[in-house]
Amino acid sequence: MSAVGCSLFCSIQDDEREFGMADYESARARWCPGCGDHAVLTSMQRLLAEEQLAPERTVFVSGIGCSSRFPHYMKTYGFHGLHGRALPVATGIKLHRPELEVFVVMGDGDCVSIGAGHWVHATRYNMDMVALMLDNEVYGLTKNQTSPTTPAGYATNTQPYGTYLPAMNPVVATLGITNASFVAQTAEWIPPHLYATLRAAYEHDGFAFVRILQRCPKFTGDIFQQYIQSPDMVELLEHEAGVETPALHAIYKNRRRHDPRDIHAARQLAETDDVVRLGIFFRDESFPRYEETRSLPSFTAEERISILNEEFDRYAV
Amino acid sequence: MPAELVTGNHAAGYALSAAAEANRHARGATCGIYPITPQTEIVEYVARFPFSKTRVVPVESEHSAMGVSIGASLAGARAFTASSSNGIAYMVENIMVAGFYRLPIVMVAVNRTLGPPWNIWADQGDTLMLRDFPWIQFYCEDNQEVLDTTLLSFRLAEDRRILLPALVALDAFILSHTQMGTELPEQEEVDRYLPDLDLPHRLRHEAPTTLGGLVWPNVAMSQRLEIDEAMERVPEAFEECRYAFIEEMGRDPGNAIQTFFTDDAEEVLVVSGTIATTAREVVRRRRDDGENIGLIKIKMFRPFPEAAVREACRSAKKVAVLDRNYAAGVGGIFWQELRSVFQGDGDELLIQGYLTGLCGGDVTPSMIDEVVVDLRERDAMDKPVWLGIGNGKGAEG
């Protein structure tokens, strides 16, 4: 490397900037007062500051919905895309700029409704990114319509006589997807747990899917109120290979030791709905990642011509 | 007939629900619904309305909303939905399919700017994107016209000579969220106006068949020709539906084009949607001042009422077309249609395009005055004139 090249290289390495949480704050968040999105935003800014992630190395991709305003409030790269289509955009970014830290922010409408196809395939691609599903169990931006995660019987503007079907369980569904490598659930009203889960997702090598239970004070405040008022209705899944939050033990007595490497136990725990379980259900970094499996051998010009000729020969008359 | 203060969305919802109820003695009605601002109240109204023999299906996307309506229509139901903006963009594949299957589905579309960047205000780009599809298209000026045109669309679309889907468009917020005095027809009136639907190619137990299989090019081409012939029959069938409506409801749902002082006008403004209300007042004022100016409001965009427009422009020397829509690299879409109408035999007619109120901008009387002044000073057509951008920095810039 030439002297000039070295000095340029070194100047980048000697980045002495220090980032505080304020360095990741952009516009003032315009979610409703009491909206769970605020807690996730703060937790995320804290994570980035703790990790000292340079804003130009970080990208937030969202779709459409209340939570999809997330990139507006982060002073990083941001892409506010189409409804349900955040994951394919994130896939393209990560494939061509693998050095970027990619975070995808979706709501329940975005992820498991209009964009459900992408959720299944992005999980299977297992690319190294964090996918957050902020689940308020209702369409909030369009003002109170049933989402796939709205509880049965809950009256909304599109199902005013009560939601017909049982709610989809996104954790169960994600655990059923081939090549799923990280599946977690947390809640925005328990900041230490939220933060620990986001950190674990960030540290995971692969596609980290995190469902964040999230209050919509306007339309679904009462759905989550019971879990806030009665911590015994919540069960923390703890393990040294998952997340552990000793600070919460005084309040959350209901805890279970669950090894997140055990897929069968994970599925069983996710299926039963007697309590709300928070923690890492499953984590395995040995699964193939799309960006790795896509590495092709490189060819010389002569080899390319030879390949092309072989292709032409298939059609020769 | 009671008149109520209702929004454009509620006028549309009322019409869809009444049309659904009217088919209760036949095979009922079905709609796939999915919310999107600013049409959400339409599908919410439909979901709340307990009409008979009907299925309202809250689905997971606009694509599926039209898909459900297609399936229900094939099964013989009266089918409809509503959407807007990027919702229509996502629905496009099935919108096209509804036309090619010759299904008389009615869609109410609230015209909203396509994103990104995101914007929820009025722009016709979403529905005009469908201009080459086999769909009849109407653009409305007020809430009464929304209600009446929606009802008329069912009768027209289901006419055996037509069997094409129909779209009724209204401007975001200016109509969708604005209350206006609107006469709401009684169910018995709608029952009489809309006969029971018996789709000739619905699924029939006595003759199971598969639709949409692979065909040779000439067969597919003949399907296009049949669509073209059906489109050609629309103006006549529309007139019949319109007169039947007047007879039943005692109210004119509006002609394919509506003219205002065009008989002797040398300058003519061509508009659609809510811009018409403002433009009409400007023309009235200028008429009072002795100016020789007129107005054409285009309600039916597909098929384009070529003959009527040609007739209305017979004394015109200059025409200004105001478009709240934009075809990239070309200009306004109504402007293109006008130029196409007069291509060849009307070359001496100056037809100038003005892009006004794009992406939800207000179209004010002074802006329309600006158009008139510009048109008057002009001696040749030029590139479209963009009005209303200001300094490009928004309301605070």
Interface residues (C-beta under 8 A of the other chain):
Chain A: I64 H80 G81 L82 H83 G84 S113 I114 A116 Y139 L141 T142 K143 Q145 T146 P148 N157 T158 Q159 P160
Chain B: I33 Y34 P35 I36 T37 T40 V43 E44 A47 R48 P58 E60 S61 E62 N86 Y90 P116 W118
